[in-house]
Structures are given as structure tokens and as C-alpha cells.
Amino acid sequence: MKKILILLATFFAMASQAQNVQLHYDFGHSIYDELKDTRPKLTSTVEMFRADKWGSTFFFVDMDYADGEVKSAYWEISRELQFWKAPVSIHVEYDGGLNYIKDAYLAGLTYTWNSRDFRNGFTISPMYKYLRGNDKPNSFQLTGTWRVNFGKGKYSFLGFADFWREKHTDAKGTEHDLTFLAEPQFWLNLNAFKGIDKDFKLSVGTEWEISSNFAVMDGWRWNPTLALKWTFD
């Protein structure tokens, strides 16, 4: 209970300064019978990205809700360090959460490409990954991110893909070593449509969790959501 209260306090503190806040209704529980009693229906996300003259900082916090309470939580925070003009930066990251989630510490390099107006771009990060408490703590992770804005700002397609090695056991007792996880998002940005105030920064969209051997699931899974997002200045 103490951990949940701390996480809730952190969530509201971060939300007051976040770049965006999202609420997702997850359909995974109705697609797969084995997930109907375990996969939460609602997930909130607080997300922030800030660039500065030494690089950039990014974090997000996910909280899953069921039965009127927080069932699980996960967060990532990463820092790009860049004291030069080349499109390569030093990447450091921490991942952690509740329940089955192990603390992970990552370090590597990130290659970044941005369009001239910074509306579109992608990154690729090969990293060393240390999984605290895992039987095989020394590992690797390859991460890619992307963002594409089109239709005069009406539409956004963005997301990430991770591929890493982590020894773990699924709900059926089968051991796995390699995991893939991607979460592409598509948004309709309402304030870019005619007749809607530009300060009404609500987006309606969807996120698709596409995974292989992720967490306690075995094999490939597709878990779509219906989502709302409010973006701050």
C-alpha cells in the first residue's frame, strides 16, 4: 500500500509538469481468454520530453487500474548526453516498476535524425542492459523510436520498438530468453481541425501493443487500445 501511495503522489506531481497525459482503454482482456482476468482495462501514461544544450531528458510513467485501484506501475527515465554537433549521443536509462518488473540499468549510444522542422524523426539506440536480480543480469537491448506528423498537424504516428534478452518464465512455465515489444500510436489532433480552438489540445487515438514473449505471455500478442491524450505546452 505504501508503494502505491508513493506512486500515486509521483504521478500527480509529474502530471502537473508533463508534456502529455494519456488514458488508454485496453482491449487485450477481451481478445485473449488467458488475459481476461489478469490484464487491466485502464492504463494512464504521463510522458515528458525536454531538450537542452547538453542533450535531452525523457520519461514516462504507466499505471494500470483494475477493481478501483492501481494494480501495477512501470516507469522509464532516460538521458541523452551530447556536447557536440554530431547526431550521436550517449544514452543512459533506468527502467523499473511493481510486481514482476525487475530494475534495469542501460547505457549505450543513440543515433538521431530529425527533419528540418523537427516534426518528423527517428532514433536508434544499441545498449548494454543490466537486469538486477535476474539469473543472467548482463544483457543487451536495441531500441528504435519514431514520430511522423502529417496532414497539417491533424495526424501523428509515433512509437517505439524494443528487442532485448532477458531470462524469464511465462504463465505456462515456459522459459524465454528473447523479448520483442513495440507500441505504435496513431492520433487525431483535434485542435488542428477547422473550427476547433488551437488551445484545445486533446487527441483521440489508439496504441497497439505488439509483443513476443513479453512479461508472462508466450508467443506473439496484439493488444490494441482506445485512447485520449492531452498535450501541454
Secondary structure, 3 states (H helix, E strand, C coil): CHHHHHHHHHHHHHHCCCCEEEEEEECHHHHCHHHCCCCCCEEEEEEEEEEECCEEEEEEEEEEEECCEEEEEEEEEEEEECCCCCCEEEEEEEEEECCCCCCEEEEEEEEEEECCCCCCEEEEEEEEEEECCCCCCEEEEEEEEEEEEECCCCEEEEEEEEEEEEEEECCCCCEEEEEEEECCEEEEEHHHCCCCCCCCCEEEEEEEEEEECCCCCCCEEEEEEEEEEEECC
